[in-house]
């Protein structure tokens, strides 16, 4: 295998690894946003319940 072929092979391996790492990062980001949204909905529900109790 020539040096050029070896370089291209390594470049492809890195590209695949980088893509997988980015997918994991995006998945974590989505999970974090979903959890934040869920917490916000819970707080909103608690506030609505308190408002109902006051009125």
C-alpha distances in whole Angstrom, upper triangle without the diagonal:
4,7,8,6,6,10,11,10,12,15,15,16,18,20,21,22,24,25,27,28,30,31,33,34,36,37,39,40,42,43,45,46,48,49,51,52,54,55,57,58,60,61,63,64,66,67,68,70,72,73,74,76,78,79
4,5,5,6,9,10,11,12,14,15,17,18,20,21,23,24,26,27,29,30,32,33,35,36,38,39,41,42,44,45,47,48,50,51,53,54,56,57,59,60,62,63,65,66,67,69,71,72,73,75,77,78,79
4,5,5,6,9,10,11,12,14,15,16,18,20,21,22,24,26,27,28,30,32,33,34,36,37,38,40,42,43,45,46,48,49,51,52,54,55,57,58,60,61,63,64,65,67,69,70,71,73,75,76,77
4,5,5,6,9,10,10,12,14,15,16,18,20,21,22,24,26,27,29,30,31,33,35,36,37,39,41,42,43,45,46,48,49,51,52,53,55,57,58,59,61,63,64,65,67,69,70,71,73,74,76
4,5,5,6,9,10,11,12,14,15,17,18,20,21,23,24,26,27,29,30,31,33,35,36,38,39,41,42,44,45,47,48,50,51,52,54,56,57,58,60,62,63,64,66,68,69,70,72,73,75
4,5,5,6,8,10,11,12,14,15,16,18,20,21,22,24,26,27,28,30,32,33,34,36,38,39,41,42,44,45,47,48,50,51,53,54,56,57,59,60,61,63,65,66,67,69,71,72,73
4,5,5,6,9,10,10,12,14,15,16,18,20,21,22,24,26,27,28,30,31,32,34,36,37,39,40,42,43,45,46,48,49,51,52,54,55,57,58,59,61,63,64,65,67,69,70,71
4,5,5,6,9,10,10,12,14,15,16,18,20,21,23,24,25,27,29,30,31,33,35,36,37,39,41,42,43,45,47,48,49,51,52,53,55,57,58,59,61,63,64,65,67,69,70
4,5,5,6,9,10,11,12,14,15,17,18,20,21,23,24,26,27,29,30,32,33,35,36,38,39,41,42,44,45,47,48,50,51,53,54,56,57,59,60,62,63,65,66,68,69
4,5,5,6,9,10,10,12,14,15,16,18,20,21,22,24,26,27,28,30,32,33,34,36,37,39,40,42,43,45,47,48,49,51,52,54,55,57,58,60,61,63,64,66,67
4,5,5,6,9,10,10,12,14,15,16,18,20,21,22,24,26,27,28,30,31,33,34,36,37,39,40,42,43,45,46,48,49,51,52,54,55,57,58,59,61,63,64,65
4,5,5,6,9,10,11,12,14,15,17,19,20,21,23,24,26,27,29,30,31,33,35,36,37,39,41,42,43,45,47,48,49,51,52,54,55,57,58,60,62,63,64
4,5,5,6,9,10,11,12,14,15,17,18,20,21,23,24,26,27,29,30,32,33,35,36,38,39,41,42,44,45,47,48,50,51,53,54,56,57,59,60,62,63
4,5,5,6,8,10,10,12,14,15,16,18,20,21,22,24,26,27,28,30,31,33,34,36,37,39,40,42,43,45,46,48,49,51,52,54,55,57,58,60,61
4,5,5,6,9,10,10,12,14,15,16,18,20,21,22,24,26,27,28,30,31,33,35,36,37,39,41,42,43,45,47,48,49,51,52,54,55,57,58,59
4,5,5,6,9,10,11,13,14,15,17,19,20,21,23,24,26,27,29,30,32,33,35,36,38,39,41,42,43,45,47,48,50,51,52,54,56,57,58
4,5,5,6,9,10,11,12,14,15,17,18,20,21,23,24,26,27,29,30,32,33,35,36,38,39,41,42,44,45,47,48,50,51,53,54,56,57
4,5,5,6,9,10,10,12,14,15,16,18,20,21,22,24,26,27,28,30,32,33,35,36,37,39,41,42,43,45,47,48,49,51,53,54,55
4,5,5,6,9,10,10,12,14,15,16,18,20,21,22,24,26,27,29,30,31,33,35,36,37,39,41,42,43,45,47,48,49,51,52,54
4,5,5,6,9,10,11,12,14,15,17,18,20,21,23,24,26,27,29,30,32,33,35,36,37,39,41,42,43,45,47,48,50,51,52
4,5,5,6,9,10,11,12,14,15,17,18,20,21,23,24,26,27,29,30,32,33,35,36,38,39,41,42,44,45,47,48,50,51
4,5,5,6,9,10,10,12,14,15,16,18,20,21,22,24,26,27,29,30,32,33,34,36,37,39,41,42,43,45,47,48,49
4,5,5,6,9,10,11,12,14,15,16,18,20,21,22,24,26,27,29,30,31,33,35,36,37,39,41,42,43,45,47,48
4,5,5,6,9,10,11,12,14,15,17,18,20,21,23,24,26,27,29,30,32,33,35,36,37,39,41,42,44,45,47
4,5,5,6,9,10,11,12,14,15,17,18,20,21,23,24,26,27,29,30,32,33,35,36,38,39,41,42,44,45
4,5,5,6,9,10,11,12,14,15,16,18,20,21,22,24,26,27,28,30,31,33,35,36,37,39,41,42,43
4,5,5,6,9,10,11,12,14,15,16,18,20,21,23,24,26,27,29,30,31,33,35,36,37,39,41,42
4,5,5,6,9,10,11,12,14,15,17,18,20,21,23,24,26,27,29,30,32,33,35,36,38,39,41
4,5,5,6,9,10,11,12,14,15,17,18,20,21,22,24,26,27,29,30,32,33,35,36,38,39
4,5,5,6,9,10,10,12,14,15,16,18,20,21,22,24,26,27,28,30,31,33,35,36,37
4,5,5,6,9,10,10,12,14,15,16,18,20,21,23,24,26,27,29,30,31,33,35,36
4,5,5,6,9,10,11,12,14,15,17,18,20,21,23,24,26,27,29,30,32,33,35
4,5,5,6,9,10,10,12,14,15,16,18,20,21,22,24,26,27,28,30,32,33
4,5,5,6,9,10,11,12,14,15,16,18,20,21,22,24,26,27,29,30,31
4,5,5,6,9,10,11,12,14,15,17,18,20,21,23,24,26,27,29,30
4,5,5,6,9,10,11,12,14,15,16,18,20,21,22,24,26,27,29
4,5,5,6,9,10,10,12,14,15,16,18,20,21,22,24,26,27
4,5,5,6,9,10,10,12,14,15,16,18,20,21,23,24,26
4,5,5,6,9,10,11,12,14,15,17,18,20,21,23,24
4,5,5,6,9,10,10,12,14,15,16,18,20,21,22
4,5,5,6,9,10,10,12,14,15,16,18,20,21
4,5,5,6,9,10,10,12,14,15,17,18,20
4,5,5,6,9,10,11,12,14,15,17,18
4,5,5,6,9,10,10,12,14,15,16
4,5,5,6,9,10,11,12,14,15
4,5,5,6,9,10,11,12,14
4,5,5,6,9,10,11,12
4,5,5,6,9,10,11
4,5,5,6,9,10
4,5,5,6,9
4,5,5,6
4,5,5
4,6
4
